[in-house]
Amino acid sequence: MLVDLLLTALSWVLGMIVPRDRRLVVIGGRQFGGNTRPLFEQCARYGLRGVWLTGRAEILALGREDVFSTRSVRGLWLGARAGAVLLTHSLGDFSPLCFSSRRVRLYNLWHGMPIKRIALADPRFSERSYARSFGLEMKRYRAMFATSPAMVKLFGQSFGLAAERILVTGQPRTDALLNAGSPDLAEHYDLPLPAHRQRILYCPTWRDGESVRLFPFVDREMQAVQRFLNEREALLFVRTHPNDPGRLDERQGRIVPMQADVVAEVTDMLRAFDVLVTDYSSVYYDFLLLDRPVIFLPYDLERYSRSPGFFLPFDEIVAGPSPETQADFLSALARALDAPDAESAQRRRVRELVYSHVDAGATGRVLTFLQADLRR
């Protein structure tokens, strides 16, 4: 698109010649949430001016103050003036703008503590179309933010950063998870949800180039699942990865889709669920903070272990059953709903590995660091 090419070129030029405002922080992400939204909403308390720049129509449609289009004159100027950029994936979050000057400081909050190997640790990274550009970008990161020393090591391997540039602060997005009060899930649905007492979240990870197999059992029989949910007065919500074509599009009895068009940020809603069903999704690490039961369905574990592979052996990080048949799966669900504390000790072991802070203070720790670092 010609307009985008012109904006990129103008952004590059302005970024090299316009004076910086160290207090001006450009913030963004692929949705209005994640690890960057809490920083955007609280940075003024730390003497910083945060502006959210995006090219995504759904974020601009929210009408939030200090949210500007990357294709506007205002967005172009703010990007050129910024002293720092906070992102969750890559500088592509701000396309078509670029941040050409090495004087602008890049801080990547990332979008979760990954279970699988990512970036430089991904055995197929060199084959990725974005490998060269992302490799150059990673060298510009001033700092990243992790949840524990074990995760610092993981990020160091993934992004080629020295340990002193990775801060153990926790993730700002989990602060809402740890605050008191349960979110109202029903308000996100236009059609009323069936009456229920318990909620289960089924949240599998993304498989590169392949749809996830939901309910991957040789004895799969969905009527039996529906009967179980009816008897337990429970609902099972299905949320596949945004890039997975195998999503559940329509409500099926007591099985309900919960994609990003319903709930943009899944972490904000985790307190609404009694049990998590997953495979290798990093949402598992988030759910550990609640000390609630988890059931695993790693039907392709052998292949997934080879590519992309795990940072830590899968059997060292799981804290819950991995049923192979539907009958065992329903039995595991019944145990999880009836005795949620049964495997609490296992969950605590993994939680202590992944988290140094189990509190709602990550946003404050990140902003305290940024406040001091941007003065240097």
Residue pairs with C-beta under 8 A, 6 or more apart in sequence:
3 71
4 71
4 95
4 96
5 96
7 70
7 71
7 76
7 96
7 97
8 96
8 97
8 98
10 76
11 76
11 79
11 80
11 96
11 97
11 98
11 99
11 100
12 98
12 100
13 100
14 76
14 77
14 79
14 80
15 79
15 80
15 98
15 99
15 100
15 101
15 104
16 100
16 101
18 77
18 80
18 81
19 81
20 81
20 82
20 83
20 101
20 103
20 104
21 49
21 81
21 82
21 83
22 83
22 84
22 374
22 375
23 47
23 48
23 49
23 83
23 374
24 48
24 49
24 51
24 78
24 81
24 82
24 83
24 84
25 39
25 43
25 48
25 49
25 50
25 51
25 82
25 83
25 84
25 85
25 86
25 370
25 374
26 51
26 53
26 78
26 79
26 82
26 84
26 85
26 86
26 94
26 99
27 36
27 39
27 40
27 43
27 50
27 51
27 52
27 53
27 85
27 86
28 36
28 52
28 53
28 54
28 85
28 86
28 87
28 88
28 93
28 94
29 35
29 36
29 37
29 87
29 88
29 89
29 93
29 111
30 56
30 88
30 89
30 93
30 111
31 56
31 58
31 59
31 260
31 264
31 265
32 52
32 54
32 59
32 62
32 64
32 67
32 264
33 173
33 264
33 265
33 267
33 268
34 88
34 109
34 111
34 173
34 265
35 88
35 109
35 110
35 111
35 145
35 171
35 172
35 173
36 52
36 86
36 87
36 88
36 109
36 172
37 172
37 173
37 265
38 172
38 173
38 175
38 176
38 362
38 363
39 50
39 86
39 109
39 172
39 363
39 366
39 367
39 370
40 50
40 52
40 66
42 363
42 364
42 367
43 49
43 50
43 367
43 370
44 50
45 367
46 367
46 368
46 370
46 371
47 371
48 367
48 370
48 371
48 374
50 66
51 66
51 67
51 68
51 78
51 82
52 59
52 64
52 66
52 67
52 68
53 67
53 68
53 69
53 70
53 75
53 78
53 79
53 94
53 97
54 60
54 67
54 68
54 69
54 70
54 93
54 94
55 69
55 70
55 71
55 94
55 95
55 96
59 67
60 67
60 69
68 74
68 75
68 78
69 75
70 76
70 79
70 94
70 95
70 96
70 97
71 96
75 97
76 97
79 94
79 97
79 99
82 99
82 104
83 103
83 104
83 105
83 374
84 104
84 105
84 106
84 107
84 142
84 370
84 374
85 91
85 94
85 99
85 104
85 105
85 106
85 107
86 107
86 109
86 370
87 93
87 94
87 106
87 107
87 108
87 109
88 108
88 109
88 110
88 111
89 110
89 111
90 130
90 134
90 137
91 98
91 99
91 106
91 137
99 106
102 140
105 142
105 373
105 374
106 137
106 140
106 141
106 142
107 141
107 142
107 143
107 144
107 145
107 370
108 141
108 144
108 159
109 144
109 145
109 171
109 172
109 366
110 144
110 145
110 155
112 171
112 282
112 283
112 285
112 286
113 146
113 147
113 151
113 154
113 171
113 282
113 285
113 354
114 154
114 158
114 282
114 311
115 205
115 280
115 281
115 282
115 284
115 285
115 310
115 311
115 317
116 205
116 280
116 304
116 308
116 309
116 310
116 311
117 123
117 158
117 308
117 309
117 310
117 311
118 158
118 308
119 125
119 134
119 138
119 158
119 159
120 135
120 138
120 157
120 158
120 159
120 160
121 154
121 157
121 158
121 311
122 128
122 308
123 307
123 308
123 309
124 208
124 307
124 308
125 131
128 134
138 159
138 160
138 161
139 160
141 159
141 161
141 165
142 165
142 373
143 165
143 166
143 167
143 369
143 373
144 155
144 159
144 161
144 165
144 166
144 167
145 166
145 167
145 168
145 169
145 170
145 171
145 362
145 366
146 152
146 154
146 155
146 166
146 167
146 168
146 169
147 168
147 169
147 170
147 171
147 285
147 354
147 355
147 356
147 357
148 168
148 353
148 354
148 355
148 356
149 168
149 356
150 312
150 353
150 354
151 168
151 354
152 163
152 166
152 168
153 163
154 311
155 161
155 166
156 162
156 163
156 166
157 311
167 365
167 366
167 369
168 356
168 357
169 357
169 362
169 365
169 366
169 369
170 355
170 356
170 357
170 359
170 361
170 362
170 365
171 362
172 362
172 363
172 366
173 265
173 267
173 268
174 267
174 286
174 289
174 360
174 362
175 360
175 361
175 362
175 363
176 267
176 268
176 360
177 267
177 268
177 270
177 271
177 286
177 289
177 290
178 289
178 358
178 359
178 360
179 360
181 271
182 271
182 272
183 268
183 269
183 271
183 272
184 272
185 193
185 199
185 237
185 263
185 269
185 272
186 192
186 193
188 258
188 262
188 263
188 269
189 256
189 262
191 251
193 235
193 256
194 235
194 253
194 254
195 233
196 233
196 234
196 235
196 254
197 232
197 233
197 234
198 232
198 233
198 234
198 235
198 274
198 275
198 337
199 234
199 235
199 236
199 237
199 272
199 273
199 274
199 275
200 234
200 235
200 236
200 237
200 273
200 274
200 275
200 276
200 277
200 333
201 236
201 237
201 239
201 258
201 270
201 273
201 275
201 276
201 277
202 214
202 236
202 237
202 238
202 239
202 277
202 278
203 238
203 239
203 240
203 266
203 276
203 277
203 278
203 281
203 283
204 212
204 214
204 240
204 241
204 244
204 278
204 279
204 281
204 297
205 212
205 241
205 278
205 279
205 280
205 281
205 282
206 212
206 240
206 241
206 243
206 244
207 244
207 300
207 304
208 308
211 244
211 245
211 246
212 240
212 241
212 244
212 246
213 246
213 299
214 238
214 240
214 246
214 248
215 222
215 225
215 326
215 329
216 297
216 299
217 324
217 325
217 326
217 329
218 325
219 325
219 326
219 327
220 326
221 326
222 252
222 255
224 326
224 330
225 236
225 255
225 326
225 330
226 252
226 253
226 254
226 255
228 234
228 330
228 333
228 334
229 235
229 236
229 253
229 254
229 255
230 254
232 333
232 334
232 337
234 254
234 337
235 254
235 255
235 256
236 254
236 255
236 256
236 277
237 255
237 256
237 257
237 258
237 273
238 247
238 248
238 255
238 256
238 257
238 258
239 257
239 258
239 259
239 263
239 266
240 246
240 247
240 248
240 259
241 281
242 259
242 260
247 257
247 259
248 255
248 257
249 257
250 257
251 257
258 266
258 269
263 269
266 283
267 283
267 286
270 276
270 283
270 286
270 287
270 290
271 290
273 287
273 292
274 292
274 293
274 336
274 337
274 340
275 292
275 293
275 294
275 295
275 333
275 336
275 337
275 340
276 283
276 284
276 287
276 292
276 293
276 294
276 295
277 294
277 295
277 296
277 297
277 333
278 284
278 294
278 295
278 296
278 297
279 296
279 297
279 298
279 299
280 298
280 304
280 310
280 314
284 294
285 354
287 294
288 294
288 319
288 347
288 350
288 351
288 354
288 355
289 351
289 355
289 358
291 344
291 347
291 348
291 351
292 340
293 320
293 335
293 336
293 337
293 340
293 342
293 343
294 319
294 320
294 347
295 320
295 321
295 322
295 323
295 329
295 332
295 333
295 336
296 318
296 320
296 321
296 322
297 322
297 323
297 329
298 304
298 314
298 322
299 324
301 314
304 310
305 314
310 317
317 350
317 353
318 350
319 343
319 346
319 347
319 349
319 350
320 332
320 336
320 343
320 346
320 347
321 328
321 332
321 335
323 329
323 331
323 332
335 342
336 342
351 358
357 365
